[in-house]
Amino acid sequence: MLASVTVRAPAKVNLALAVGPRRDDGYHDLATVFHAVSLYDDLVATPLAPGSGTQIVVEGDQSDEVPVDASNLAAKAVQAMLDYGGSADVSLTIGKGIPVAGGMAGGSADAAAALVAIDALYELGLTREELHAVAATLGSDVPFSLHGGTALGTGTGTELTTAMVRGTYHWVIVLAEGGLSTPQVYRECDRLREGSPVPEPEVPDELMAALRRGDAHALGRALHNDLQPAAMSLRPHLAHVLSVGHEYGALGGLISGSGPTCAFLARDDEHALDLAVAFTASGVCRSVRRAHGPVQGARVVDQRDVA
Ligand code: C5P
């Protein structure tokens, strides 16, 4: 057993999010393109004395909004690893760099980080497939937080196929005041679509072609999120944020996942800096970050041996 392990896990943006009809189990079949971007949570796992239980400390921006009890997805990940030889007696210190309840899979990143950390800490040697299977029991976005890169997600989002992507994309991430509840946004989506036929979800061909070519302009035009009308219905201000991004010359912009964070695509790093400065000056948002993608999924960045 090691003395500590640090795992870094990325945020995601859904470049496309097509939502099918509500299923009997309450979930929706999706066709989505997940894209991991360079906003990260860092999780440090340290073993505790037998009987101590799982102790969670959350640090950084918005850390007071994250539960530190058994409802934290990272604590659930620790429990899920018991079947594979993990221990519940562990301390997890989570440094938040991903917006909380922002539609960027921050909680899922922490769960994926905890799975990788427990596997490394206790030298369990799970295969990628085994980790993926455990991840899928924890939440729809957790397998992608492990996978990273850019991937097509189907089923509820847990069935992943790596996408062919050329180049790096530069993003401006615009954070809103407060979070949105994912189940509530899906409910609002169902309500808005009530009475109209909902097609089977599909990712636009133009978007996959743009990624294969490394064509940021075409990608900007093809960005699409079926949850966007629902998020805007719950937060009308988001329509204004999106129009400001358009005015400032972003190649495209959309609400990330269930929102309320918005992601704007820039031509390059310099253009991203210009956009970020303009957004900061505009006063339409809580804060602004720059990020690039695709980046790797949850991975060990530091480990300490027992002295
Ligand atoms: O899987 P996860 O716990 O992240 O999902 C949170 C909520 O989002 C679900 O309870 C459900 O309301 C909604 N959801 C959905 N269809 C999906 C994924 C999530 O309806 N494919």
Boltz pocket constraint, residues with backbone or C-beta under 6 A from the ligand:
constraints:
  - pocket:
      binder: B
      contacts: [[A, 26], [A, 27], [A, 28], [A, 29], [A, 30], [A, 138], [A, 139], [A, 140], [A, 141], [A, 155], [A, 156], [A, 157], [A, 182], [A, 183], [A, 184], [A, 186]]
      max_distance: 6.0
